[in-house]
């Protein structure tokens, strides 16, 4: 039976002139496992809203054609009736957690359905047990990690016993290991219950490694591909749609492998037939990976910090340095102490032990304001930073606070805007920019103040591959001007491709300080820091490569086209 | 306050075992009683009894004291203002005039001082039971308690939502302030004058409001998708049937409530003044 049918569906939001979805024809069978992908603005979220009923009930617009979900037309039902057909898990784990404890959150739908409290308990327990969260039943959301909140959300949907599960960008806010666990939970549920699973996500590699039946690629409001992952990976469609192929596929194509659907490369082990081709290529080509040997700008020595006097240290004995023109990645799972470290560097949190040096001067006594001029800090969410309505004013804001003269402000702001590719937008209102552009505005705003080090917290979060890539190119430009850049991230691809070196944090301590490829070749560090094995590493092992680290380094740099 | 932003303190006591709605009913009855009288003797008795109940609740005094002190200071300020503005008001009530302090035209009478004491004790008498309600009721039970005594569930649930998201919003405010501080905006004492600092706090409102609107949209979608508002009523995960204890306390509270209303309606809050 068809779980979801779209017949020639076109949808236009009331506040837009152009339709967001055009002529969508789609059939999803009961029990299928489908990935819907596409870059930002491709219409994939709108498609999701059409399935779960937020369109037409919450988001108004003109709909043409016919949608049926389990044989029923959403438009003829209510949003609540749709809720019994499709269970949705949203991108923002924090906001969708409405209960004051895990158990309560899972029970939320049951409460609304007037299930008697005495019957609820068993259902809630069973649902929590299915996602392995029963032990956290009484915990408030503040005590749970992003991945755990995600699991609670899944349990909440399981308790509703709906036939279709819809995941809207489930991996967006999770570290790699938690994302992997979330995917595994999903797959378990599929195997045990046979429910239809629809995942909307642009991190294709992280989804496809879990064995999906079918991928639908959206582009500009239309379906541009609908077929098996094997066919999708064999074709060249993904890069053309501004989407990222799995790393190992990029690598195979770089080596000139001739891939067909029948080769079934969606399963990594099936790529063994290309072994000779890949290994030859790797052995023939040479490069040396070198950390820039410039002078050090920022150095941390045994920095320790704890929030309260009686607590154990949140971060302990942190030592590393950043050089002029170096891009350093600080990687680690959620809760490893990354944000605390950031606060100590920016001076918001006063470290109790250890020292920091900026250009050989001890800055332990520096105030937040003094540090701000030397070390810029860009937050994850640009909307948390932007306070002015015009692009120019936003970028000039910091300088004005420090009492810089207007002529000088003008010169510095223009320079920063040019480096960040925003010069044409200088007189635009910030609100009319895309998310990626806003992100660049926040960087320009920091850059204009002339810091020697810029720290970016999860710089690529919330951006699709196209804007991510573009963003990193600008960051590379900034690096070339001699600014030291620190990326704080759990995105391994990002660290691997762009960082010159990396520091791995785990449990508040530095457990490794090395080139990222060396780190990613070390299974012990990977498991300790809750990182994820990259597909290139897995491939290196499949091909019995001796020096996994240089294999990883070679291919990531080659694929990115980065400097060798 | 705990990490989750609630005042609840876990203990094993008779009041922790009571349903939140019963405690709420007790609080209402108690408040009515306090407002039915204007009698120091009654208030003293209520305070003593209230402290006794507080003792039974096994709440650590360390947690309770700050709130008591706060109310104490509040009533002191209140009395001070009263004495300052209407120094002879007590005499109007009693019809006697005994001068206590006099500076020129400004005279405070003993009657007014006694009136202030009465009023302060009235406020203080409500404290123990309020503390009892706030500290022994699990936040998960607040909304369901309100709903149980007749508040529509859509309204009652907003209490739960507030408890849920206040810590998140607080963290967000800190985040935004930190980001602005790193761009040279002054928030701390000593960095700039009070006027500038207040204005700077206002700039934080822009990103905060924008992200709050976004949050509201996601939360309301999440609630809609899981059927909030589907039916005329809803059940509550943490609600259980009333126990014998609950009923006993409910009857007692109900009796007090009726009594208080009856007194108030029949004789009114008669002001007790012993020094005629």
Interface residues (C-beta under 8 A of the other chain):
Chain A: X52 X53 X54 X57 X58 X79 X80 X83 X84 X87 X88 X90 X92 X94 X95 X96 X97 X98 X99 X100 X101 X103 X104 X107 X108 X109 X110 X111 X112 X113 X114 X115 X116 X117 X118 X120 X121 X124 X140 X141 X142 X143 X156 X160 X343 X346 X348 X368 X369 X371 X372 X373 X376 X377 X379 X381 X383 X384 X385 X386 X387 X397 X398 X401 X402 X445 X446 X449
Chain B: X3 X4 X5 X139 X140 X160 X161 X163 X164 X167 X168 X172 X175 X176 X178 X179 X180 X181 X182 X183 X184 X185 X186 X191 X203 X204 X206 X207 X210 X211 X214 X215 X218 X219 X221 X222 X223 X224 X225 X226 X227 X228 X229 X230 X231 X233 X234 X235 X236 X237 X238 X239 X240
